[in-house]
Amino acid sequence: MAIEASSGELERFRRGDDGRPFVLVQLLRFAEGGRDRYLQYSVQVQPILRSLGAQLIYGGECVEPLVAGEGQAWDAVVLVRYPNRTAYVQMQADPAYQDIAKLRHAALREAVLLPMNDWPGR
């Protein structure tokens, strides 16, 4: 399973940019020893997020699944609010981000990235 969007997926995502903020929900499964690497990545990525106007909303680990079928339990979840899709794609191309993205890649065995729009009226 992929843990990052391909360049084609990123371009398709950017083309759909309506200028609205979104929250990226990330479901994470760690590789062996990956938790510590991911925490290093998390600390290092926050200044980059702030420079883009993005904000870490939540990051945490699953203590024990309450309701999860086989293969549905995840090690951690991270929620980041981005000002728009273009900011997310710009971050992916930033050389400073690419340097620390190696930590993320080494930390993860699987990931699901779910961009979420706010419901109307919120």
BELMO-V260030 format. One record per backbone hydrogen bond with DSSP energy under -0.5 kcal/mol. NH is the residue of the N-H (numbers start at 1). CO is the residue of the C=O. E is the energy in kcal/mol with one decimal. If there is no record, write none. Layout:
NH CO E
NH CO E
This chain:
10 6 -2.6
11 7 -2.2
12 8 -2.3
13 9 -2.4
14 10 -2.7
15 11 -2.4
16 12 -1.0
16 13 -0.5
17 14 -2.1
22 82 -1.9
23 116 -2.6
24 22 -0.5
24 80 -3.2
25 23 -0.8
25 114 -2.6
26 24 -0.5
26 78 -2.7
27 25 -0.5
27 112 -2.5
28 26 -0.5
28 76 -2.7
29 110 -2.6
31 107 -2.8
34 31 -2.8
37 33 -0.9
38 34 -2.9
39 35 -2.2
40 36 -1.9
41 37 -2.5
42 38 -2.8
43 39 -1.9
44 40 -2.2
45 41 -2.4
46 42 -1.0
49 45 -2.5
50 46 -2.6
51 47 -2.0
52 48 -1.0
52 49 -1.0
53 49 -0.5
53 50 -1.3
54 49 -2.8
55 81 -2.4
57 55 -0.6
57 79 -2.8
58 79 -1.7
60 77 -2.3
62 75 -2.5
72 69 -2.3
73 69 -0.5
75 28 -1.8
76 28 -1.7
77 60 -2.5
78 26 -1.9
79 58 -3.3
80 24 -1.7
81 55 -2.8
82 22 -2.9
82 80 -0.6
88 84 -1.2
89 85 -2.3
90 86 -2.8
91 87 -2.1
92 88 -1.9
93 89 -1.3
94 90 -1.0
94 91 -0.8
98 94 -2.7
99 95 -1.8
100 96 -1.2
101 97 -2.3
102 98 -0.6
103 100 -1.4
104 100 -1.1
105 101 -2.7
106 102 -2.3
107 103 -1.6
108 104 -1.4
109 29 -3.3
110 29 -1.6
111 2 -0.8
112 27 -2.0
114 25 -3.1
114 112 -0.5
115 113 -0.5
116 23 -3.1
122 119 -1.6
